[in-house]
Amino acid sequence: MSFKPDSNSEILIIYEVKMANPNGDPDDENRPRMDPKTKTNIVTDVRLKRFFRDYVIERYGEMKVWVSKVDGTNVDATTKLSKYTDEEDVLKKCVDARLFGATIPKKASGKQSKGESISFTGPLQLTWGHSLHRVDMMDTRSITSIFSGRETGSGNIGKDYRVYYSLLAFYGAFSWRRAQTTGATVNDLKVFDNFLWDALLSQSVTRSKIGHFPHLYLRVEWSDKDKFEGDLRRFIKVKEKKEAIRSLDDLELDFSALLERVKGNKVYARCSEQMASLCDKLKNTTQFTGLPHSGVTV
């Protein structure tokens, strides 16, 4: 049975990217998104949700995700809707629509309904992620493909922008009241808890993305059901131990303020070996549940 959530949750996600492109900007030759003033690396929420959606599609098929292709082909929303009975059927079948929300066209039943749509604001919202430190772009940006210009024996030079290392952090907020509108369930939250970690590993196995590795997934469920603390990233203190940051070992992370904020509340978390000490501290100060949950399916 899928129970409805009855409390707000807030989420902290931390993962690293080594010698890869975390999120290219198509308007800037697909360069990694950067804040030029602070030299911090930026990743959109769309990129993170795409990892999750593609993982669900890979395991359960395109019908379980609203923002997806149809039979491997990009389509508009009206064509995608033709695969469902109506907008309520989309919410019933698509986990991303229930969690993130969706804009769904109404099926035509006459001239007045054409061009109309209905929008659902999802209970789970994610910020744009940013690195917790200054990030350096890799010096080598040109690549050569021997397959272009085979008759002349010359290759084709293109651009391949990457960062040396980026430790990225995302914040997310889940509203139990908004979940009543989209029909998001406790099971849907557990699906996100479980799948995002594996999605970061499996869906980043592409030429430009390989090098992603998750370090922390934490969801705090507040005892005050309507509480929102706000961006949990502000409770992390980071010290750069070297001028050039090339690995997690080059950073010193202090989670003391975060531990104090979540103390006594329900916490669902998963830590990498490098951050295992954080999960150990959470076990001693919170109502801790280690991830992944068992028996969770879409």
Sequence and secondary structure as in RCSB ss.txt:
>XXXX:A:sequence
MSFKPDSNSEILIIYEVKMANPNGDPDDENRPRMDPKTKTNIVTDVRLKRFFRDYVIERYGEMKVWVSKVDGTNV
DATTKLSKYTDEEDVLKKCVDARLFGATIPKKASGKQSKGESISFTGPLQLTWGHSLHRVDMMDTRSITSIFSGR
ETGSGNIGKDYRVYYSLLAFYGAFSWRRAQTTGATVNDLKVFDNFLWDALLSQSVTRSKIGHFPHLYLRVEWSDK
DKFEGDLRRFIKVKEKKEAIRSLDDLELDFSALLERVKGNKVYARCSEQMASLCDKLKNTTQFTGLPHSGVTV
>XXXX:A:secstr
      S EEEEEEEEEEEE SSEEGGGTTEE EETTTTEEEE HHHHHHHHHHHHHHHH GGG SSS BTTB  
 HHHHHTTSSSHHHHHHH HHHHHHEEEEE   SSGGGTT EEEEE SEEE  EEESS   B S  EEEETTTTT
TTT  EEEE   EEEEEEEEEEEE HHHHHHHT  HHHHHHHHHHHHHHHHHTT STTT  EEEEEEEEEE SST
T     GGGG EEEE SSS  SGGGEEEE HHHHHHHTTSEEEEEE GGGHHHHHHHHHHSEEEESS SS   
